[in-house]
Amino acid sequence: MSVKSSISLTDPLDAFARSLVSKGQYSSVSAVIQQSLELLRQKTESDDLENAALRELLTNRQKGSFVSSAEMDARLEILIERKKRQYRVER
């Protein structure tokens, strides 16, 4: 079902849309606008899903255990020493 709407475009956007029509990529300026809105809808839905996934990840992470700065420093020192031994790096 199609609904008629009246819109205003800036001169550069109008020129761009008309150039796509003149190149034969679209049948009309209306088709350009419809495709543009469909792409924007898809991007918005994708962004919404990504944001929801990130919110869930952060929420789950906040519920987990945290490591103190001192504990992280100790873990990193152990990791560095292990790698030095593995690659026979002089201290």
C-alpha positions as a printed Julia matrix, in Angstrom:
91×3 Matrix{Float64}:
  0.0     0.0     0.0
  1.34    3.43   -0.88
  0.67    6.66    0.95
  1.23   10.03   -0.67
  3.42   12.42    1.3
  4.85   15.79    0.56
  8.51   16.3     1.47
 11.11   18.99    1.03
 14.67   18.24   -0.07
 17.71   20.45   -0.06
 18.97   21.42   -3.49
 21.96   19.04   -3.28
 19.79   16.09   -2.21
 17.26   16.82   -4.95
 20.08   17.01   -7.53
 21.53   13.74   -6.26
 18.17   11.94   -6.38
 17.49   13.25   -9.89
 20.95   12.18  -11.05
 20.21    8.62   -9.9
 16.98    8.69  -11.89
 18.68   10.13  -14.99
 21.34    7.38  -14.8
 18.55    4.81  -14.83
 19.31    3.47  -11.37
 15.82    4.35  -10.15
 12.55    4.92  -11.95
 11.67    8.09  -10.01
 12.72   10.41   -7.21
 10.01    8.72   -5.16
 11.77    5.36   -5.66
 15.04    6.93   -4.49
 13.36    8.25   -1.34
 11.64    4.9    -0.69
 14.96    3.03   -0.98
 16.67    5.61    1.22
 14.05    5.23    3.94
 14.2     1.43    3.72
 17.98    1.52    4.2
 17.58    3.92    7.13
 14.94    1.62    8.67
 17.27   -1.38    8.34
 20.2     0.55    9.85
 18.05    1.77   12.72
 16.85   -1.77   13.47
 20.41   -3.08   13.29
 21.66   -0.32   15.61
 18.82   -1.04   18.04
 19.73   -4.76   18.13
 23.41   -3.97   18.6
 22.65   -1.52   21.43
 20.38   -4.05   23.13
 23.11   -6.7    22.91
 25.68   -4.29   24.35
 23.33   -3.31   27.19
 22.79   -7.0    27.99
 26.53   -7.66   27.89
 27.2    -4.75   30.26
 24.42   -5.81   32.61
 25.75   -9.37   32.72
 29.29   -8.11   33.25
 28.19   -5.86   36.12
 26.63   -8.89   37.82
 29.93  -10.8    37.6
 32.94  -10.64   39.86
 35.46   -7.84   39.64
 39.23   -8.03   39.98
 41.05   -5.41   42.0
 43.83   -3.37   40.46
 46.39   -5.12   42.66
 45.09   -8.56   41.65
 45.19   -7.59   37.97
 48.78   -6.35   38.35
 49.76   -9.67   39.93
 48.07  -11.65   37.16
 49.83   -9.57   34.51
 53.22  -10.1    36.14
 52.65  -13.87   36.14
 51.6   -13.74   32.49
 54.64  -11.66   31.53
 57.01  -14.01   33.34
 55.41  -17.02   31.68
 55.82  -15.44   28.23
 59.44  -14.49   28.97
 60.19  -18.12   29.86
 58.3   -19.38   26.82
 60.26  -17.18   24.43
 63.5   -17.32   26.45
 63.66  -13.6    26.95
 66.33  -12.32   29.35
 65.04  -10.5    32.38
